[in-house]
Amino acid sequence: MPPLSFTLRHNAATFDWELAVAGDSAASHHATHSSAFDMLATHPQLFARGATVRVFGADGGYECERTYAAAGSVSDTDAAVSTVAL
């Protein structure tokens, strides 16, 4: 199965962060981007499929991408989470 794809956007009007499955209009709301990542860490399908999270700031600009590896796809010496920023 392909990895899950999420977007995390800062809402300038409400000052919260909105986490949604890419292409889905329903979003969960979080006070900080860290709490959104904490919620993702407990997502049951994330362990089986892995995920990519693209983070966008309040101005709509792309900030970074975080990748979660599926369980069993990395060895004990590899990192399970990586962050790529531009």
Backbone as CSV, one residue per row, in Angstrom:
resi,resn,N_x,N_y,N_z,CA_x,CA_y,CA_z,C_x,C_y,C_z
1,MET,0.836,-1.186,0.000,0.000,0.000,0.000,0.880,1.248,0.000
2,PRO,0.451,2.291,-0.696,1.224,3.537,-0.691,1.106,4.235,0.671
3,PRO,2.076,5.069,1.011,1.987,5.798,2.285,0.824,6.781,2.280
4,LEU,0.329,7.083,3.466,-0.714,8.090,3.614,-0.116,9.465,3.332
5,SER,-0.927,10.386,2.897,-0.462,11.738,2.604,-1.336,12.726,3.377
6,PHE,-0.700,13.584,4.170,-1.398,14.570,4.985,-0.904,15.967,4.647
7,THR,-1.745,16.961,4.923,-1.314,18.356,4.882,-1.558,18.955,6.265
8,LEU,-0.637,19.794,6.692,-0.758,20.516,7.954,-0.632,21.998,7.614
9,ARG,-1.705,22.746,7.866,-1.730,24.166,7.501,-2.029,25.018,8.728
10,HIS,-1.349,26.153,8.804,-1.627,27.111,9.867,-2.788,27.989,9.424
11,ASN,-3.807,28.099,10.264,-4.972,28.927,9.975,-4.759,30.287,10.636
12,ALA,-4.516,31.319,9.845,-4.233,32.650,10.372,-5.437,33.271,11.068
13,ALA,-6.641,32.871,10.697,-7.845,33.450,11.297,-8.090,32.914,12.709
14,THR,-7.807,31.635,12.930,-8.076,31.018,14.235,-6.803,30.729,15.021
15,PHE,-5.643,30.904,14.397,-4.332,30.656,15.000,-4.112,29.195,15.400
16,ASP,-4.858,28.275,14.796,-4.617,26.871,15.074,-4.043,26.196,13.836
17,TRP,-3.667,24.943,13.982,-3.114,24.146,12.894,-4.152,23.118,12.483
18,GLU,-4.355,22.948,11.183,-5.351,22.025,10.648,-4.651,20.885,9.930
19,LEU,-4.899,19.672,10.402,-4.295,18.469,9.834,-5.370,17.711,9.075
20,ALA,-5.107,17.405,7.805,-6.096,16.695,6.989,-5.396,15.694,6.087
21,VAL,-6.115,14.629,5.779,-5.643,13.701,4.763,-5.687,14.458,3.451
22,ALA,-4.635,14.383,2.658,-4.566,15.133,1.398,-5.794,14.843,0.551
23,GLY,-6.442,15.886,0.084,-7.621,15.752,-0.750,-8.922,15.674,0.027
24,ASP,-8.853,15.643,1.359,-10.054,15.550,2.194,-10.333,16.920,2.792
25,SER,-11.585,17.323,2.826,-11.920,18.647,3.352,-12.028,18.656,4.874
26,ALA,-12.267,17.501,5.509,-12.374,17.436,6.965,-10.980,17.479,7.579
27,ALA,-10.807,18.358,8.557,-9.495,18.502,9.198,-9.648,18.457,10.706
28,SER,-8.613,17.954,11.376,-8.573,18.038,12.832,-7.823,19.315,13.195
29,HIS,-8.193,19.941,14.302,-7.618,21.217,14.701,-6.713,21.019,15.913
30,HIS,-5.554,21.686,15.892,-4.552,21.530,16.944,-4.002,22.893,17.329
31,ALA,-3.697,23.068,18.622,-3.155,24.338,19.112,-1.740,24.579,18.601
32,THR,-0.972,23.511,18.429,0.400,23.637,17.935,0.649,22.586,16.865
33,HIS,1.660,22.805,16.040,1.977,21.788,15.044,2.539,20.544,15.727
34,SER,3.168,20.694,16.882,3.684,19.529,17.620,2.552,18.604,18.068
35,SER,1.428,19.177,18.496,0.307,18.329,18.917,-0.284,17.577,17.732
36,ALA,-0.230,18.179,16.541,-0.697,17.481,15.339,0.210,16.291,15.036
37,PHE,1.529,16.481,15.150,2.457,15.375,14.921,2.315,14.299,15.995
38,ASP,2.022,14.702,17.243,1.791,13.723,18.313,0.571,12.869,18.005
39,MET,-0.487,13.498,17.475,-1.692,12.753,17.114,-1.392,11.786,15.970
40,LEU,-0.598,12.232,15.015,-0.229,11.362,13.899,0.550,10.140,14.367
41,ALA,1.379,10.315,15.380,2.203,9.217,15.879,1.351,8.075,16.429
42,THR,0.103,8.344,16.773,-0.787,7.300,17.278,-1.780,6.814,16.222
43,HIS,-1.684,7.319,15.006,-2.599,6.932,13.920,-2.378,5.460,13.594
44,PRO,-3.416,4.615,13.684,-3.224,3.166,13.511,-2.731,2.756,12.122
45,GLN,-3.161,3.435,11.065,-2.733,3.050,9.719,-1.314,3.517,9.406
46,LEU,-0.832,4.493,10.165,0.507,5.009,9.927,1.561,3.925,10.145
47,PHE,1.350,3.058,11.127,2.308,1.994,11.413,2.419,1.008,10.251
48,ALA,1.314,0.758,9.591,1.312,-0.217,8.495,1.732,0.393,7.161
49,ARG,1.378,1.658,6.931,1.590,2.253,5.607,2.649,3.339,5.548
50,GLY,2.970,3.966,6.680,3.852,5.119,6.653,3.056,6.344,6.225
51,ALA,3.706,7.509,6.227,2.994,8.732,5.854,3.969,9.828,5.454
52,THR,3.443,10.748,4.682,4.153,11.976,4.330,3.268,13.138,4.753
53,VAL,3.846,14.093,5.491,3.107,15.268,5.941,3.771,16.497,5.336
54,ARG,3.008,17.260,4.593,3.511,18.515,4.026,2.976,19.661,4.878
55,VAL,3.882,20.521,5.335,3.528,21.606,6.255,3.539,22.934,5.496
56,PHE,2.442,23.700,5.678,2.288,25.013,5.041,2.053,26.066,6.118
57,GLY,2.661,27.220,5.978,2.515,28.313,6.935,1.235,29.095,6.726
58,ALA,1.054,30.145,7.556,-0.157,30.969,7.490,-0.292,31.684,6.160
59,ASP,0.832,31.973,5.514,0.777,32.654,4.222,0.542,31.697,3.063
60,GLY,0.396,30.406,3.364,0.150,29.407,2.327,1.412,28.842,1.724
61,GLY,2.559,29.367,2.148,3.832,28.905,1.610,4.269,27.573,2.202
62,TYR,4.915,26.781,1.364,5.427,25.478,1.774,6.577,25.673,2.748
63,GLU,6.546,24.974,3.891,7.607,25.088,4.885,8.517,23.874,4.909
64,CYS,7.927,22.688,5.023,8.744,21.480,5.083,7.879,20.250,4.860
65,GLU,8.547,19.109,4.807,7.868,17.830,4.645,8.442,16.864,5.673
66,ARG,7.579,16.120,6.325,8.007,15.118,7.298,7.527,13.759,6.822
67,THR,8.419,12.777,6.856,8.096,11.431,6.390,8.179,10.446,7.547
68,TYR,7.145,9.626,7.686,7.115,8.561,8.685,7.232,7.229,7.940
69,ALA,8.187,6.406,8.313,8.361,5.099,7.682,7.363,4.106,8.270
70,ALA,6.923,3.182,7.450,6.031,2.118,7.923,6.803,1.201,8.861
71,ALA,6.111,0.630,9.831,6.749,-0.303,10.761,7.278,-1.503,9.986
72,GLY,8.474,-1.905,10.318,9.070,-3.042,9.649,9.829,-2.692,8.389
73,SER,9.723,-1.443,7.938,10.413,-1.057,6.703,11.780,-0.441,6.976
74,VAL,12.098,-0.211,8.254,13.410,0.319,8.616,14.056,-0.594,9.639
75,SER,15.371,-0.624,9.650,16.074,-1.427,10.637,16.161,-0.662,11.946
76,ASP,16.634,-1.315,12.995,16.739,-0.675,14.295,17.709,0.501,14.291
77,THR,18.639,0.521,13.364,19.626,1.598,13.326,19.180,2.775,12.485
78,ASP,18.108,2.637,11.716,17.614,3.718,10.868,16.607,4.582,11.623
79,ALA,16.503,5.831,11.227,15.510,6.729,11.819,14.152,6.450,11.199
80,ALA,13.111,6.489,12.015,11.767,6.226,11.519,11.085,7.498,11.025
81,VAL,11.608,8.655,11.395,11.007,9.927,10.998,12.114,10.793,10.392
82,SER,11.833,11.404,9.266,12.789,12.329,8.674,12.060,13.620,8.327
83,THR,12.792,14.722,8.340,12.233,16.024,8.013,13.052,16.653,6.899
84,VAL,12.356,17.165,5.887,13.001,17.842,4.783,12.457,19.253,4.721
85,ALA,13.329,20.235,4.776,12.896,21.642,4.709,13.563,22.298,3.516
86,LEU,12.860,23.221,2.919,13.429,23.976,1.797,13.838,25.352,2.245
